Amino acid sequence: MMKPKELRQTAKVRELSVEDLNQEAREISDHLMKLRFQQAAGQVENPSIIREYRHGLARIKTVLAEKRRLAKGS
């Protein structure tokens, strides 16, 4: 799974294949769910990490949509 710092770099996200992007999206979604449970239990030291992963997931989904659009058009 990519770290939040890597997820901020759109160029790195664009380098990944569609399969890798799908895998990353699944892993981040699972990790977000675990973080939400930990936050509810008061165990998260840095709550802003949830926001960073959410933004990273959105970035991955955006790149996936762009790649699908390009594949559909050609």
N, C-alpha and C positions, 0 to 999 in steps of 0.2 A: 504494500500500500504506500502511496506517495505521501510525503509529509506536507503539512500545510504550506510550508515555504515553497516547495516544488509546485504545488497546485496553483500558487499565485502567478507562476510563469506560464503564460499561455503558449509560448513557443514549445515548451517541454510537453505540454498536454497535446498539442497538435502533432507531435512526432509519433505518438502512440498509434497503434493500429486499432481498428474498430473492436476487435476481440479484446485487446488490452484495455481499451476504454470501458467496455462493458464490465470487465472484471473489476476494474478500479471503482466503478460506480457501485457495484454490489458490495465490495469491501467497505467503502466509505459509508454506505447506507447502514450496514451492520454495525460499524464502529459508532456511527451517530446514535443509533438506538441504544447501544451500551452506555455511551456518554450521557444520554438523557436519563437513563436509570440511575447512573452514578450521581448526576446532578440532583435528582429528586431525593437521593439518600444523603446528600451533602458531602459527597466524597470527591467532587471535582475541585482541584486546586485552582485551575485557570478556566473559568467559564467561557472566556472569549474563544477558546479553541473550538467550541461547538459552532460558532459563527464562521470561523475560518474553514472548517470542513464543509459547512453548508454552502459557502461561496464556491469552494473547490468543486463540489458535486454539481453545482449549477454550471460552472465553467466546463466540466466534462460533458454534461448533457448538451450544452450549446455546441461544442465541437462535434459531438456525435451527430447532432441534427444537421450540421453543415456538411459533414462527410456523407450522410445519407442523401442529402439534397444533391450533392455533386455526383454521386453514383447514379442517382435516378435520372439526372439530366444527360448523362453521357451514354 
